[in-house]
């Protein structure tokens, strides 16, 4: 169905390369590259092996190869972009072919381009992260991040742990070892060496990057292609003629299109019936998508799910949550924790999961227990917030990653929890309303590559 798919980005040095603060990631990576480049040249000049000090260096197989060759390492501040690190957790990342252990096909899904010059047409109404909105406490939400430097795309990520979706660069573990299936892919057009040349380095003493060997930012242009094949569209049009009989022409018309198929896939991957039936297959192979009887309902459900999972920072907070504390200046988040409760059959751990202390001066009460039933990548969405939005210090490098650095809005993390409760409840409702698959028969001209051997 897709011409291309890819694993997520694998930096192999996450404490250095990922972080909530863009200036801090820039400083860390500049320091790391300076230290490692100096060590490579010093070791080469002295004829000795490189030193292994995790507070100064981050040696991987790729970097050890560079050291043996005496290659130079050069920092590029333009390669710090926004990425999706874990579900409902965006961070900044140093996106570079040399300093990332594996980029896989991500440079073809999310290529770097000069901000504002290479803008892809939107097919999904994504939030503008430069926009300002008003939070529940009346604070203006001014996000730290600048404009994204990766060309726009949307990818469905799937593994045995279930599906998720991202419209920014995904980490390898956004969904554990998942594969990313994109709406688009990009083909580089430039004068000079291709971005996908097998030669990782420009020349002795030089370094390439995701911008390509020898090409400047302004020299690069891209052609955007649909990732869903024409053959797939042909089959689906044959099986589902007039799939949207009541859809207006301005909204796409009565015939399905490739974007409809994309969201159909996301809807199908959320079907409890599908995941139970193909549980064994999903553990060892790429997902096979059945021809469900009701294409429109699965496609529309996929769009709704994508809206909540992509736009979670702007979704309305869950209305019944009660804020206990300072709503205007709730303070810092160090580590979230549940409210205490006497141990009993319903509370074996002595925790009240309807109560969550999010920040120093704010406790949220009235979180519906049902919200914890939405599980993505092995834990609840709220569980991911508790896991990721805490101040962490990496033991090896001594690097501190502070979620309070992500936004200038003092309510950002409080609002995020309340919004993700809404996302969880809406996701559960949409999934519960999905129809049975009731598969249609395969058409006579079913593609040979799709047949199960």
Secondary structure, 3 states (H helix, E strand, C coil): CECCEEECEECCCHHHHEECCHHHHHHHHHHHHHHHHHHHHHHHHHCCCCCCCCCCCCCCHHHHHHHHHCCCCCCCHHHEEEEEEECCEEEEEECCCCCCCECCCHHHHCCECCCCCCCCCCCCCCCCCCCCEECCCCCEECECCCCCCECCCCEEEEECCEEEEECCEEECCCCCCCEEEECEEEEEECCCCCCCCCCCCCCCCCCCCCCCCCCCHHHCEEEEEECECHHHHHHHHHHCCCCCCCCCHHHCCCCCCHHHHHHHHHHHHCCHHHHHHCHHHHCCCCCCCCCCCCHHHHHHHHHHHHHHHHCCCCCCCCCCCEEEECCCCCCCCCCCEEEECCCCCCCCCCEEEEEEEEECCEEEECCCHHHHHCEECCEEHHHHHHHHCCCEECCCCCCEECHHHCECCCCHHHHHHHHHHHHHHHHHHHHHCCCCCCCCCCCCCCCHHHCCC
